[in-house]
Amino acid sequence: RKSYYERLEVDEFWTYVGNKSKKYRLIYAYERQSGEIVAYVWGKRDLKTAKRLSNC
């Protein structure tokens, strides 16, 4: 695992828990060349979850 990455990409996918009104997202950052997942968070699609990813 590197300690510095020149460029990362962010992607997400969603699923629901129990019923479709309870959607959750897995948002992750990865290094494109190697495919290494550098950080990820589970949560709602909101700014709070995105900030948690940036703090990883």
Residue pairs with C-beta under 8 A, 6 or more apart in sequence:
1 36
2 31
2 36
5 31
5 38
7 31
7 32
8 29
8 30
8 31
8 32
8 38
9 29
9 30
9 31
9 32
10 27
10 28
10 29
10 30
10 53
11 27
11 28
11 30
12 25
12 26
12 27
12 28
12 45
13 25
13 26
14 23
14 24
14 25
14 26
14 45
15 23
15 24
15 26
16 22
16 23
16 24
17 24
23 44
23 45
24 42
24 43
24 44
25 42
25 43
25 44
25 45
25 49
26 40
26 41
26 42
27 40
27 41
27 43
27 49
27 50
27 53
28 37
28 38
28 39
28 40
28 41
28 53
29 37
29 38
29 39
29 40
29 53
29 56
30 36
30 37
30 38
31 38
38 56
39 53
39 56
40 53
40 56
41 49
41 52
41 53
41 56
43 49
43 52
